[in-house]
Amino acid sequence: MLAANGPKSWIWWHWVRTHEARIWQLTRQHIELTMIAVVIGLAISFPLALLARRWRWLESPIVGVTGALYTIPSLAAIGLLLPLTGLSRTTAEIVLVSYTLLILVRNIVAGLDSVPPDVRDAARGMGFSPARMLVRIELPLALPAIVAGLRIATVTTIGLVTITALLGPAGGGLGQLIYDGLLRDFRTPLVVGSVLSVVLAVLADLGLVGLQRLATPWANRRPG
Amino acid sequence: MHFFSQVLHWFLNGDHWRGIDGVPHRLFEHMSMSAEAALTAAAIALPIGIGLGHAGRGGVLAANLTNVGRAIPSFALLVIMLQLVGIGAWPTYVVLVVLAIPPIVTNAYAGMRGVDRELVDAARGMGMTGGQTLWQVEFPVALPLVMAGVRTATVQVVATASLGALVAWGGLGRYIVNGIASRDNVEVFAGALLVAIVSIATEIGFAAFQRLMTPKPLRNRHESTKNVAFAGLAEAADPV
């Protein structure tokens, strides 16, 4: 097998070694595109979730609009933005952010809703203001549900980043390797890009689970 | 404003409504491919999900299938499949089927496991056999969640079918991919509008159908049946 390793193999190790710098650079771009999208997504979803909880009638329009964004395929989203923002990183980020919103809003609302009413009553009885109650009581208790949403949003975004390779060097991350493989009918970059993208998704997921364990030590205690 | 009038003219141009690259043919390609893939996936995934749920086995597999599917980019899967089975409709078809299976299995399993154990015990106590319990008690009760999985998968298939154009297949994604290649933003935008409308219409159509099929007293009772457009998406579907 190894003796026959060449340009036609699924993985041609010589290519991997000579393109190490590019592979790392694209991996970094992939991580950057993902992190920016998830952070902006969180920054938009959080106030939306609080609005939906404060005024319940707002929940359906918020879920409707973020749901419609979620349903539009990324290829179409890119197409709709192209005349406006062109082949740019902005286009890539708008597309990526638009898919995180539904997941994050729903999970933040579900998390805050799961706080037991007696806990809230007790906090109110102790004289907590609504803002202080949100930060000190409700958010910590909602954290597992929020992190669950964050995990789905992050893993999903890592996969979607690959399609933004259509935008040229501004987007794509490891997707650029997959796109190279497609255009040049060359398997090695295709395999490297695909495998590293899955590895990133798994690592991000495990990392978020670890962070949650650290942030909610009370949730790890076994009952009894 | 000029740009939008160009897009309008694209749609009014008779050439875009005729022949193999016309909207009717591309729409037909898109929808027939989606229907075939969704039906194939349902034929494979429903027996697995319902069987596992009925037997109460394989919960870890059923629950995690969707997560595994989420980590694999559909774009990567398409290009790998192109390398494996060659050019044509097959890579797109295979990828659509593969991606549609996890949400159907996961939902069917969850639906069957969610059936009240007392109901099953009562059915057994009345002398029903395993098969009778399955088809006359468990399955009808689980149906809303089972259908939710099929709906989620179908919406996802219709959306993913647009990526088929990247691996030289047709469908509505063709206009976007061609337009990007020839730097024709009008064609890109027109194609993107078509893909977006078809995807959203599928989701809304399925939600309406599901609502129609739910007996009136049960509507809005179960949060989990989600027969409102977009409401159930975040749990099982993945954007593409």
Chai-1 contact restraints between the chains, C-beta under 6 A:
chainA,res_idxA,chainB,res_idxB,connection_type,confidence,min_distance_angstrom,max_distance_angstrom,comment,restraint_id
A,G64,B,F230,contact,1.0,0.0,6.0,A-B,restraint_1
A,G67,B,F230,contact,1.0,0.0,6.0,A-B,restraint_2
A,G67,B,L233,contact,1.0,0.0,6.0,A-B,restraint_3
A,A68,B,I200,contact,1.0,0.0,6.0,A-B,restraint_4
A,Y70,B,L233,contact,1.0,0.0,6.0,A-B,restraint_5
A,Y70,B,P239,contact,1.0,0.0,6.0,A-B,restraint_6
A,T71,B,S199,contact,1.0,0.0,6.0,A-B,restraint_7
A,T71,B,I200,contact,1.0,0.0,6.0,A-B,restraint_8
A,T71,B,E203,contact,1.0,0.0,6.0,A-B,restraint_9
A,I72,B,A196,contact,1.0,0.0,6.0,A-B,restraint_10
A,P73,B,A159,contact,1.0,0.0,6.0,A-B,restraint_11
A,P73,B,S162,contact,1.0,0.0,6.0,A-B,restraint_12
A,P73,B,V195,contact,1.0,0.0,6.0,A-B,restraint_13
A,P73,B,S199,contact,1.0,0.0,6.0,A-B,restraint_14
A,P73,B,V240,contact,1.0,0.0,6.0,A-B,restraint_15
A,L75,B,S162,contact,1.0,0.0,6.0,A-B,restraint_16
A,L75,B,L163,contact,1.0,0.0,6.0,A-B,restraint_17
A,L75,B,G173,contact,1.0,0.0,6.0,A-B,restraint_18
A,L75,B,I176,contact,1.0,0.0,6.0,A-B,restraint_19
A,A76,B,A192,contact,1.0,0.0,6.0,A-B,restraint_20
A,A76,B,V195,contact,1.0,0.0,6.0,A-B,restraint_21
A,A76,B,A196,contact,1.0,0.0,6.0,A-B,restraint_22
A,G79,B,I176,contact,1.0,0.0,6.0,A-B,restraint_23
A,G79,B,V188,contact,1.0,0.0,6.0,A-B,restraint_24
A,G79,B,G191,contact,1.0,0.0,6.0,A-B,restraint_25
A,G79,B,A192,contact,1.0,0.0,6.0,A-B,restraint_26
A,L80,B,A192,contact,1.0,0.0,6.0,A-B,restraint_27
A,L82,B,N185,contact,1.0,0.0,6.0,A-B,restraint_28
A,L82,B,V188,contact,1.0,0.0,6.0,A-B,restraint_29
A,P83,B,F3,contact,1.0,0.0,6.0,A-B,restraint_30
A,P83,B,N185,contact,1.0,0.0,6.0,A-B,restraint_31
A,P83,B,F189,contact,1.0,0.0,6.0,A-B,restraint_32
A,Y99,B,P239,contact,1.0,0.0,6.0,A-B,restraint_33
A,L102,B,A234,contact,1.0,0.0,6.0,A-B,restraint_34
A,I103,B,A234,contact,1.0,0.0,6.0,A-B,restraint_35
A,R106,B,A234,contact,1.0,0.0,6.0,A-B,restraint_36
A,V155,B,R70,contact,1.0,0.0,6.0,A-B,restraint_37
A,V155,B,A71,contact,1.0,0.0,6.0,A-B,restraint_38
A,T156,B,R70,contact,1.0,0.0,6.0,A-B,restraint_39
A,T156,B,D238,contact,1.0,0.0,6.0,A-B,restraint_40
A,G159,B,P73,contact,1.0,0.0,6.0,A-B,restraint_41
A,T162,B,P73,contact,1.0,0.0,6.0,A-B,restraint_42
A,T162,B,F75,contact,1.0,0.0,6.0,A-B,restraint_43
A,I163,B,F75,contact,1.0,0.0,6.0,A-B,restraint_44
A,I178,B,A76,contact,1.0,0.0,6.0,A-B,restraint_45
A,I178,B,V79,contact,1.0,0.0,6.0,A-B,restraint_46
A,L182,B,V79,contact,1.0,0.0,6.0,A-B,restraint_47
A,R187,B,Q83,contact,1.0,0.0,6.0,A-B,restraint_48
A,L190,B,V79,contact,1.0,0.0,6.0,A-B,restraint_49
A,S194,B,A76,contact,1.0,0.0,6.0,A-B,restraint_50
A,S197,B,P73,contact,1.0,0.0,6.0,A-B,restraint_51
A,V198,B,A71,contact,1.0,0.0,6.0,A-B,restraint_52
A,V198,B,I72,contact,1.0,0.0,6.0,A-B,restraint_53
A,A201,B,A71,contact,1.0,0.0,6.0,A-B,restraint_54
